[in-house]
Amino acid sequence: MVAQRVQALAEAGLSYLPSQYIQPPELRPDRLRHMEAAVESGSFPVLDLDPSMNPVSHLRHLCSEWGAFHVVNHGVPSRVLNEMKEVGLRFFHLPTEDKLQYACDPGSAATEGYGSRMLSKEEGVLDWRDYFDHHTLPETRRNPSRWPDFPENYRDVVLEYSNNMKFLAQRLLSMISESLNLPHLFIEDTIGEVYQNITISYYSPCPQPELALGLQSHSDMGAITFLIQDDVGGLEILKDGEWVLAKPLSDAIIVILGDQTEILTNGKYKSAIHRAIVNAHRARISIATFYDPAKTRKISPALQLVTEESPLKYREVLYGDYVSSWQMHSMKVP
C-alpha cells in the first residue's frame, strides 16, 4: 500500500493537522521566536570564498562555532542552481499519478525515489514533507531511468548539479583540512569513495504550522551537506541553545557539517543540528546534497588532532554501523 503523501493532504484542503504529524509540545516551533529570528537572521554567517577574503581563517571560526554557514562566490553558476530548483518544483506540480510512477519502496528505509516517510519505522511523529531522493555518486550508482523524464531536461539538470556539488565538496573539504594544518587531501582521502545523494524536499502549506515540523531536528550522518532553498525559507540551525533562521540569500549555498567531520576533527569542528519549519500559506522547496563515506569505510579522529590538551573524544567507527545506529553519543569515548 502506498503511503499518503503530504502534498495530497494539503491540497485536499484540511483545516486541521492529522495526529501523526503533531509534534510533542517540547519540540514544536515557537512561532513568536521564529518571527523574532526572521528579523535578526542577518546573524546567520556567510563565508566568501573569494581568495582575497582570506576564507580559510574565517572558515576555521565558522566550523568551530557554527558548523553551518552560507557560502558565496562558490563557483557554481546561478543557472545551475536555478535550473535545479525549477525542475524539482515542476516535478512536484505533476499530477499525483505521474509522481507515483517513481514511488519509493514504502517497506524499506530511504530508498531512491519519491516518498514522504524517510525511515521505515511505523511509530513516531511524521515530518510534514515529501521528497525525491537521487543516488548520484559513485557513477556506478547512477540510474537516471529511475528519475523523472519530465520536465524533459530533468535528468541532465540533476547530473550537472551533481558534478558541480562534487567539485564544491572537494574544494571545501580541502580548505577544512588546511584550516586544521592537515594535508589538504586528508579528509577526502579518509572518506574514500564518496557516496552522494541529492534530495529534493517539498514542504506543502500546513494547516497548523505551530504544531508541526517539516523536518525534525537532527545532525547529518555523513561528512558535509550542501543545501539550496527558494525564497520562502524555513531552515533553522541550533546555535547556543537557540534556533537561528537561515534566511534565503540569493545564489548562496548553505554548508552543513556532518557527524563524520566532527569525528575526524576530534570535535574541534561541530556537526550542526538543524530542522525545517513550515508555514500556513506558501509551499517551500529545498535541495540537499549529501557527501558521505562508503559504508565499509572506518572513520576515526585524526591523530594529529589528539593531544594532551585535546584527548581522544570518539572511537573508530565503521560508517555502515554508524548509519545503522544514527546516534552520535554511542560513538563517543566513555
Summary of the structure (lengths in Angstrom):
residues: 334
radius of gyration: 19.4
end to end distance: 43.7
largest distance: 60.4
contacts: 1056
relative contact order: 0.17
helix: 36%
strand: 21%
